[in-house]
Amino acid sequence: MIAESDKEIAKKVLEKMLRQEYIGGRHMAFVEISKGFPKHIAGDVRAVAKNLIRLGLIMQKRTSYGLRISLNPHRMNEIEKIIRDPVD
């Protein structure tokens, strides 16, 4: 479950990955997940991304050059629902 305080960040992370089409076999570096966010919340963005990995919305792939992540194509309905839902 995504905490209320983290829903806006989670929504923006998923939105960013969907917009750039990091789905299934196309991966991005985990260290780049906080790019485009203000520097003072970079740690929060990484923590939310780790939570999304635990929830199975983001898949991880370990490589010799670092952790790569992509959206789980089997959970796209849930991901799109999170993106569409307004944040209270």
C-alpha positions in Angstrom: 0.0 0.0 0.0 1.2 3.5 -0.8 1.2 5.9 2.1 -1.0 9.0 1.7 2.1 11.3 1.9 3.8 9.4 -0.9 0.9 9.1 -3.4 1.8 12.3 -5.4 5.5 11.1 -5.7 4.4 7.6 -6.7 2.0 9.0 -9.3 4.7 11.2 -10.8 7.3 8.3 -10.9 4.9 6.0 -12.6 3.7 8.7 -15.0 7.4 9.5 -15.9 8.2 5.8 -16.6 5.0 5.3 -18.6 5.6 8.5 -20.7 9.1 7.4 -21.5 7.8 3.8 -22.2 9.9 2.0 -19.7 7.6 -1.1 -19.7 8.7 -4.7 -19.6 11.9 -5.3 -21.5 12.9 -1.6 -21.7 14.7 -0.6 -18.5 16.0 2.6 -17.0 18.8 2.9 -14.3 17.4 3.1 -10.8 19.8 5.9 -9.9 18.1 8.1 -12.6 14.6 7.8 -11.1 15.0 11.0 -9.1 16.1 13.1 -12.2 13.6 15.8 -12.9 12.5 16.1 -9.2 13.6 18.8 -6.8 16.9 17.8 -5.1 15.5 18.1 -1.6 13.0 15.2 -2.3 15.4 12.9 -4.2 15.7 10.6 -1.2 11.9 10.4 -0.9 11.6 9.6 -4.6 14.1 6.7 -4.3 12.2 5.4 -1.2 8.9 5.5 -3.0 10.4 3.7 -6.0 11.7 0.9 -3.7 8.2 0.6 -2.3 6.7 0.4 -5.8 9.2 -2.5 -6.4 8.0 -4.2 -3.3 4.4 -3.8 -4.4 5.2 -5.4 -7.8 4.3 -2.3 -9.9 7.9 -1.8 -10.9 10.1 -4.7 -11.9 13.8 -4.8 -11.2 16.7 -6.3 -13.1 20.1 -6.6 -11.6 23.0 -6.1 -14.0 26.8 -5.9 -13.7 26.5 -2.1 -14.1 23.7 -1.5 -11.6 20.0 -1.9 -10.9 17.6 -1.4 -13.8 13.9 -0.9 -13.4 10.8 -1.0 -15.6 7.0 -1.0 -15.2 5.4 -4.4 -14.8 3.4 -5.0 -18.0 1.1 -7.4 -16.1 0.0 -4.7 -13.7 -0.6 -1.9 -16.2 -4.3 -1.6 -15.2 -3.3 -0.8 -11.6 -0.6 1.6 -12.7 -2.9 3.5 -15.0 -5.5 3.7 -12.2 -3.0 5.2 -9.8 -2.0 7.7 -12.5 -5.6 8.7 -13.3 -6.8 9.0 -9.7 -6.7 12.5 -8.3 -4.5 13.0 -5.2 -6.5 14.2 -2.2 
